[in-house]
């Protein structure tokens, strides 16, 4: 479902994933649906036609953010396995209300960074105690350039569209739920983003019950590429996952060192994680593995994203109830 930006990532990946075959593309825009279907060797169908087909075992929900929950519910009610892009919904209350309907569903949420080989390696080393007990985290998530203004009104804003990835990463790496959050945000990149009611630059601090801290740095414009870094500080040292460069060739002259740039955007930087995510969905859809990114993870991250907005607007720290 959905032949837009994320459908064009997940559709071709589904074609290349063992255990999956893409049968239909569903999108209200006939031209977009037909283009992606032709690229993937699939047919164009309506939502009803696709869900009524007993040969369809799973659904990839890649539609617009405001339709994620409705489409996921329709697929679950039809007995299909469901992969859903984040966030589950823009309305936390609606997402919480729907949660019981997903209790027995084969469901995978699209928090792809948990499947990234670099971040997975960091997580394994952290859990193995290579730097002792975790004390603090720093997460950097900087887009190379601001999105077009037309994207902002339906995106859910910086926190639900963008920071939500980092909030999920923080929960995953910290190993315990944040109990307090403070966020400061500004509009520094594009005045039009501010006019549309959003922010484009933010710093968020999370604290857990044991005192562990996490600092998240976000901006809609880096000016130097898609900056994705994690630093985990423990009692005996640090584990870091740095940026991925396009190649490892360097040039050294009297002018200094020249090197390849970092990945220009998310499709390039997280290509491996998107493939691993779809491979995991194939396992979940066939009942071979439990989901590693569950509906409950989506609720918890969405609650933190809402708290970011509340803190940024009020200038105050927010005490958290916990939604894991």
DAQUI-V921247 format. One line per field, one symbol per residue. phi: phi as a letter, one per 40 degrees, with the letter a starting at -180 (. if undefined). psi: psi as a letter, one per 40 degrees, with the letter a starting at -180 (. if undefined). burial: b if it has 9 or more other ideal C-beta (glycine too) atoms within 8 Angstrom, else e. A space follows every 50 residues. Layout:
phi->???
psi->???
burial->???
This chain:
phi->.hbcdccccccccccccdgbaccbbbaccdcccccccccbgbbcaccccc ccccccbabbcbccdcbdccccccccccgccbbbcccdacbcccccccdd cbdbccbbccccccbcccccccdcccccgcbgccbabbbbbbccacccdc cccbcggdcccbcdccccccdcccgaccbaabbbaabbcadcccccgbbb aabbbbbccchdbbbbbbacacgahccbbbbbbbcbibbbbcccccabcb bbbcchcbacccdcaccccbdccccccccccdccccgcacccbcdccccc cccccccdccccccgbcbcbcgbc
psi->hhfadddedddddddehheihhdihhhehddddddddddefiihiidddd deheeheihhhfaideeddddddddddeeiihhhiiidiehddddddedd eedeighhifgddeehdddddddddddefdfahhdiihhhghidiiiide dddedeiddddcddddddddddddeihieihhhhiihedhdddddeeiie hihhhihideeiihhhhiiehdeeaghhihhhhadeaihihaihidiehi hhaeeahhiiiiheiddddfdddddddddddddddefeiihehidddddd ddddddddddddddeiihhidhe.
burial->bbbbebbbbbbbbbbebeebebbbbbbeeeebbbbbbeebebebbebebb bebeebebbbbbbebebbbebbbbbbeeebbbbbbbbbbeebebbbebbe bbeebbbbbbbbbbbbeebbbbbebbeeebbeebebbbbbbbbbebbebe ebeebbbbbbbbbbbbbbbbbebbeebbbbbbbbbebebbeebbebebbb bbbbbbbbeeebbbbbbbbbbbeebbbbbbbbbbeeeebbbebebeeeee eeeeeeeeeebbbeeeebbbeebbbbbbbbbbbbbeeeeebbbbbbbbbb bbbbbbbbbbbbeeeeebebeebe
